[in-house]
């Protein structure tokens, strides 16, 4: 199943549930979709691309609650380096491993009126849980032999925050632009099954931007 098909499948699964919520609270609910790109330190990845679905519920005094579902895909950069292994790159190009993740996050935030009725600023912060699936990686080792690397990631806990702008296109539609930072409470165990060498990847941060569209129901 390719990436676009996966995104579409997740969206179709979530639409009935979010539509039901929107109908029940039609004056206060909005639903949206956005693209997400974030960077990191290189452990486990330099950049992560994703697509998210968001449900927004407006509270009193400009406060709100967001619930997000984000599907992401990235390269686990040079997993052999984490284990102190040196890949033989004279016969095979640099080997990375691909991983995918599904993040569910709830955030609370507040809208701040801008100088124009067409724009609102906002901030939000919250907690999420990130389920990750990492492909195995295998290849030749300098000096002879091979490696076969697996990763047990468990479920990460995410502490996240956003600063953004909502551009109101009409009474129902708006664009959403935001900067985001997410701190991953992680405990990856990376193993070479050939040599039985193991290593850990601990907490890391990702940071980037999103752009999307939302509709109020």
Phi and psi in degrees as a GROMACS rama.xvg file:
@    title "Ramachandran Plot"
@    xaxis  label "Phi"
@    yaxis  label "Psi"
@TYPE xy
-77.42  172.551  UNK-2
-62.2386  -44.3576  UNK-3
-62.5423  -41.4718  UNK-4
-62.8168  -39.9322  UNK-5
-63.0192  -44.9573  UNK-6
-58.0512  -46.6415  UNK-7
-63.6666  -40.3902  UNK-8
-62.4976  -44.9077  UNK-9
-62.3791  -42.8518  UNK-10
-60.6741  -43.3989  UNK-11
-65.658  -35.6937  UNK-12
-65.1783  -35.5187  UNK-13
-88.0226  -22.516  UNK-14
-57.3779  -45.8456  UNK-15
-61.0507  -42.6344  UNK-16
-65.5086  -44.1194  UNK-17
-70.3982  -36.4186  UNK-18
-62.4566  -38.4335  UNK-19
-62.9126  -44.2605  UNK-20
-62.6501  -41.0648  UNK-21
-63.0621  -38.7543  UNK-22
-67.1457  -39.1777  UNK-23
-68.7894  -30.8366  UNK-24
-127.535  54.5706  UNK-25
-64.5271  -23.6511  UNK-26
-83.9018  -14.3857  UNK-27
-121.93  -3.3035  UNK-28
-105.696  145.417  UNK-29
-137.85  158.773  UNK-30
-134.633  140.711  UNK-31
-150.386  173.401  UNK-32
-138.343  144.657  UNK-33
-151.373  160.6  UNK-34
-99.0509  147.586  UNK-35
-135.419  128.153  UNK-36
-132.165  127.273  UNK-37
-133.068  156.605  UNK-38
-116.388  167.287  UNK-39
-151.622  -170.422  UNK-40
-83.594  -6.66325  UNK-41
105.077  -13.9035  UNK-42
-120.372  105.011  UNK-43
-89.7199  -8.56725  UNK-44
-147.386  154.75  UNK-45
-86.3297  -35.2709  UNK-46
-148.597  147.229  UNK-47
-132.774  128.017  UNK-48
-105.923  140.382  UNK-49
-154.391  170.941  UNK-50
-134.15  137.357  UNK-51
-127.382  151.996  UNK-52
-111.4  140.759  UNK-53
-136.217  135.578  UNK-54
-113.609  132.421  UNK-55
-122.784  130.785  UNK-56
-122.407  121.349  UNK-57
-82.4726  129.298  UNK-58
-101.741  -165.59  UNK-59
-79.678  158.911  UNK-60
55.221  39.2221  UNK-61
69.281  9.50774  UNK-62
-80.4953  154.499  UNK-63
-150.178  163.823  UNK-64
-122.737  131.358  UNK-65
-111.681  140.878  UNK-66
-122.664  124.964  UNK-67
-118.491  144.387  UNK-68
-125.288  116.543  UNK-69
-122.443  124.866  UNK-70
-102.402  127.973  UNK-71
-131.276  157.742  UNK-72
-141.874  139.033  UNK-73
-157.363  168.746  UNK-74
-92.547  132.653  UNK-75
-80.4866  102.913  UNK-76
-69.6251  122.132  UNK-77
43.1883  63.7835  UNK-78
-60.1193  -26.428  UNK-79
-63.9114  -29.433  UNK-80
-65.1707  -34.0284  UNK-81
-58.1348  -30.6395  UNK-82
-95.2538  1.66121  UNK-83
76.8225  15.304  UNK-84
-89.3675  145.342  UNK-85
-110.508  115.46  UNK-86
-72.4594  140.861  UNK-87
-79.5746  104.135  UNK-88
-96.0456  9.11083  UNK-89
-79.2765  -23.5115  UNK-90
-113.008  -25.166  UNK-91
-132.321  134.792  UNK-92
-65.3091  165.484  UNK-93
-50.6585  129.156  UNK-94
-98.8752  122.571  UNK-95
-112.69  166.707  UNK-96
-117.263  143.076  UNK-97
-94.4429  136.944  UNK-98
-131.363  152.139  UNK-99
-122.684  154.994  UNK-100
-145.079  151.707  UNK-101
-125.232  117.974  UNK-102
-109.998  128.663  UNK-103
-112.789  124.045  UNK-104
-138.122  140.716  UNK-105
-116.265  132.599  UNK-106
-132.433  147.407  UNK-107
-112.852  141.669  UNK-108
-154.536  -173.354  UNK-109
-142.473  135.87  UNK-110
-81.3836  143.533  UNK-111
-125.402  117.914  UNK-112
-61.5276  136.185  UNK-113
-88.3792  -175.153  UNK-114
-73.5108  -13.0171  UNK-115
-126.427  146.8  UNK-116
-67.1965  -13.5178  UNK-117
-80.2545  -12.0751  UNK-118
-131.602  142.111  UNK-119
-128.84  142.945  UNK-120
-97.7837  158.586  UNK-121
-155.493  160.565  UNK-122
-133.628  156.333  UNK-123
-155.983  156.735  UNK-124
-151.213  149.928  UNK-125
-175.448  -162.71  UNK-126
-129.137  142.279  UNK-127
-144.585  170.095  UNK-128
-129.086  130.847  UNK-129
-119.909  117.332  UNK-130
-99.6201  126.216  UNK-131
-122.822  140.749  UNK-132
-125.962  118.935  UNK-133
-110.494  128.891  UNK-134
-70.28  148.183  UNK-135
-69.3677  155.243  UNK-136
-133.265  133.613  UNK-137
-137.806  153.924  UNK-138
178.377  -177.875  UNK-139
-83.346  150.621  UNK-140
-107.078  142.34  UNK-141
-58.5436  131.883  UNK-142
92.4192  -4.76989  UNK-143
111.702  154.96  UNK-144
93.0724  -179.009  UNK-145
-137.214  166.465  UNK-146
-124.901  154.524  UNK-147
-140.618  109.488  UNK-148
-107.331  130.881  UNK-149
-121.102  161.084  UNK-150
-137.739  127.7  UNK-151
-105.513  108.888  UNK-152
-99.1001  -16.9532  UNK-153
60.3967  -155.557  UNK-154
-113.337  120.527  UNK-155
-77.7907  145.32  UNK-156
-99.5779  131.207  UNK-157
-114.771  129.214  UNK-158
-104.809  114.634  UNK-159
-124.518  157.027  UNK-160
-150.236  151.499  UNK-161
-136.621  147.613  UNK-162
-124.84  124.599  UNK-163
-148.105  177.237  UNK-164
-130.625  133.025  UNK-165
-107.516  123.756  UNK-166
-102.677  114.092  UNK-167
-82.8106  112.288  UNK-168
-84.6839  -28.5898  UNK-169
-161.346  -171.996  UNK-170
-65.518  -24.5234  UNK-171
-108.401  -31.2188  UNK-172
-108.76  143.843  UNK-173
-149.556  152.9  UNK-174
-96.0727  148.004  UNK-175
-124.977  120.517  UNK-176
-123.161  132.207  UNK-177
-153.728  151.728  UNK-178
-98.8978  141.875  UNK-179
-136.374  151.547  UNK-180
-135.45  136.391  UNK-181
-131.893  125.931  UNK-182
-100.694  121.033  UNK-183
-96.6154  116.439  UNK-184
-85.1011  98.3024  UNK-185
-118.734  156.55  UNK-186
-150.931  68.4314  UNK-187
-78.2995  139.175  UNK-188
-114.441  116.77  UNK-189
-105.441  130.262  UNK-190
-131.991  135.226  UNK-191
-94.3679  112.079  UNK-192
-72.0773  -15.008  UNK-193
-77.8312  -49.138  UNK-194
-98.8639  -7.68838  UNK-195
65.0273  19.0493  UNK-196
-75.1246  138.936  UNK-197
-128.979  157.058  UNK-198
-151.946  163.039  UNK-199
-114.283  145.844  UNK-200
-117.744  118.775  UNK-201
-98.4688  -158.772  UNK-202
-55.9516  145.114  UNK-203
-151.661  163.118  UNK-204
-117.07  146.407  UNK-205
-122.582  151.245  UNK-206
-151.016  142.623  UNK-207
178.315  -147.479  UNK-208
-142.64  159.329  UNK-209
-138.026  153.759  UNK-210
-141.763  134.217  UNK-211
-159.65  -174.588  UNK-212
-132.278  141.912  UNK-213
-130.526  149.651  UNK-214
-125.023  131.106  UNK-215
-88.8722  135.711  UNK-216
